[in-house]
Structures are given as C-alpha cells and as structure tokens.
C-alpha cells in the first residue's frame, strides 16, 4: 500500500534543528567565536574588524531572543549574524591580511561551510551566490595588484586549490544534508503511520486538522470528520483469534483507501476505530464516500462471517470550533451502531 507522505514531511526549520544540533548550541558557538575574535582584534588594534564582531555578537543575542519568543524562524535568526560576518568581516580581513596569502581564504571556506549547513533552498543559493561573487571580486582585485608579483604557475595552483576546496565543501555538505533529510522524512513517516494498516495514526491527526481548519478560516469549502469502527470486532477477535481480527483491520483500511479522494486523509485511531478527514466536501459527497466504503467492506470475502462497519459524520460548519468536530462524529457513529442493534 503506497503511503501518502506529503503531509508528514518536516518543515525545513525543523530539519535544521533535527540534523545539525540545536539553536542553543549554535548560539553558544557563535558567541564564543565572536568573543575570541573581539579579544584578538582588540589586542592587535584591528578596531574596524572588532566592530564587525561586536555587531555579530549583539545580533546573535537579539536573534536568539526573538527565536525563543517565536518571532523568528531558525533560518531567519541565523541569517542576520551570518550576513554580517560574511559580508562585513570577510572584505575587511581580506585587505587587512594580504588577500590570498593571509588567513581570510581559510575563514571564507569556513563561512561557505556555515552558509551551506544552516541555509536551505533559495536562501542558500542566494547567499552562496552573493558571497562567492564577492570572493571572486576580491580575488580579481588582489590578482590585479599583489598577485602579479607571483609566478604564473604558483598563482594558478593557489587559485585552483582555493576553488576546489570551496566546491568540494559545498558538494559534500549538500550531499550530507540531502541524506539526513531523507532519513528524517523516513523517521517522521514511520512515526506518523500505523504499522498494521499503513494508515496515518493519531500523531498525524492534529497536523492535518490544523491545515484544514486554517483553509476553512480563510474561506475554503467545508470539511468533515467521519468516525468508523468495525461492528462486533471484540466478538470476532474472541471467537476467531487476533490473526483474523488483524486481517479484517487491514482489509477495512484497504477499503477505506480505495474509496477516498486524493485530498482526503484516513487514520487508524486505535483498535478497530478509523477516522476520515474529508476536505472540501458537502453532505452528498460525504454520504457517497461512506456508502462506498460500507459496501466494499460488506463484500469482503474469505471470512466465515460478514463484516460491517458503523460510521458517523460531522461537518466543521456544524461546530463552533474544530475541537468539537471529532467528538460529534464519534457520538453519531455510536448512535448509528445502537440503531443497528435495536
């Protein structure tokens, strides 16, 4: 059974937290590095560089505070100090410490590594492109002034080694990030799905419900919750064994999956209880979906007894909040079940 994983992927800011340590450790590392840099530049009387590092120090503290308050994403919190150190410290140290022959090329490789580690997608591409363009301009300026005194072979070797180091750094980190991202998505996918049926589990309900509630609040069409469970499932388990019970659960899940639409989501809550969240739906469509599922389940063969399910449907427009939706559908399911017993 093919799983639907679109709604269970991690957000990129969450991926960064999971894969590459915590924001708190990053902040501490940045503050320690800035403190050491400030002390060194103060001792060596490099006051302009010291000013940049003080700005990075203050920016890091402010960004960390705003991140903890939920005002900034992790990427945005990292971006400010990172841009300051890359586009402020790099050119100043370049001209201070003799360009390619100084310490700045080593620092720039480290800055490229940090950009690649922290930033994702378009933000990473833009930041890396701008930073590499600045480095290229600095190299051209240095070659036109100081580099001409070097032998051509020595100059070419130096530039090639520098370019290869940067390219390999970007490639290796991006490859590692991609692998970590795949592992993180697999872990999240497994944690969001029921092992027996392959349906989404209880952990995924709130995530899906929040997205549908957000769309509904913005004027999207109504959505519905449908609670389902297998009639007399305890009796089936007691008389025929848990293997038969598990087989029925898997067959019921398959029947549900085959009769819902692309935008709908199916969950196994616990035992024989299932939940559907139907997006952009009205009473007629919801009834058709439930009827198709009930019919498919009733036609299951290979058992010495007939299998039936009870359903209960509730619409968001009937409720004052999304919290009332699932309890209302649950009550209606039990009303349906009681009506069958009479």
Residue, then its C-alpha position, 0 to 999 in steps of 0.5 A: x500500500x503506497x503511503x501518502x507522505x506529503x503531509x508528514x514531511x518536516x518543515x525545513x526549520x525543523x530539519x535544521x534543528x533535527x540534523x545539525x544540533x540545536x539553536x542553543x548550541x549554535x548560539x553558544x558557538x557563535x558567541x564564543x567565536x565572536x568573543x575570541x575574535x573581539x579579544x584578538x582584534x582588540x589586542x592587535x588594534x584591528x578596531x574596524x574588524x572588532x566592530x564587525x564582531x561586536x555587531x555579530x555578537x549583539x545580533x546573535x543575542x537579539x536573534x536568539x531572543x526573538x527565536x525563543x519568543x517565536x518571532x523568528x524562524x531558525x533560518x531567519x535568526x541565523x541569517x542576520x549574524x551570518x550576513x554580517x560576518x560574511x559580508x562585513x568581516x570577510x572584505x575587511x580581513x581580506x585587505x587587512x591580511x594580504x588577500x590570498x596569502x593571509x588567513x581570510x581564504x581559510x575563514x571564507x571556506x569556513x563561512x561557505x561551510x556555515x552558509x551551506x549547513x544552516x541555509x536551505x533552498x533559495x536562501x542558500x543559493x542566494x547567499x552562496x551566490x552573493x558571497x562567492x561573487x564577492x570572493x571572486x571580486x576580491x580575488x580579481x582585485x588582489x590578482x590585479x595588484x599583489x598577485x602579479x608579483x607571483x609566478x604564473x604557475x604558483x598563482x594558478x595552483x593557489x587559485x585552483x586549490x582555493x576553488x576546489x576546496x570551496x566546491x568540494x565543501x559545498x558538494x559534500x555538505x549538500x550531499x550530507x544534508x540531502x541524506x539526513x533529510x531523507x532519513x528524517x522524512x523516513x523517521x517522521x513517516x514511520x512515526x506518523x503511520x500505523x504499522x498494521x494498516x499503513x494508515x496515518x495514526x493519531x500523531x498525524x491527526x492534529x497536523x492535518x486538522x490544523x491545515x484544514x481548519x486554517x483553509x476553512x478560516x480563510x474561506x475554503x469549502x467545508x470539511x468533515x470528520x467521519x468516525x468508523x469502527x468495525x461492528x462486533x470486532x471484540x466478538x470476532x477477535x474472541x471467537x476467531x483469534x487476533x490473526x483474523x481480527x488483524x486481517x479484517x483491520x487491514x482489509x477495512x483500511x484497504x477499503x477505506x483507501x480505495x474509496x477516498x479522494x486524493x485530498x482526503x486523509x484516513x487514520x487508524x485511531x486505535x483498535x478497530x476505530x478509523x477516522x476520515x478527514x474529508x476536505x472540501x466536501x458537502x453532505x452528498x459527497x460525504x454520504x457517497x464516500x461512506x456508502x462506498x466504503x460500507x459496501x466494499x467492506x460488506x463484500x469482503x470475502x474469505x471470512x466465515x462471517x460478514x463484516x460491517x462497519x458503523x460510521x458517523x459524520x460531522x461537518x466543521x460548519x456544524x461546530x463552533x470550533x474544530x475541537x468539537x468536530x471529532x467528538x460529534x462524529x464519534x457520538x453519531x457513529x455510536x448512535x448509528x451502531x445502537x440503531x443497528x442493534x435495536 
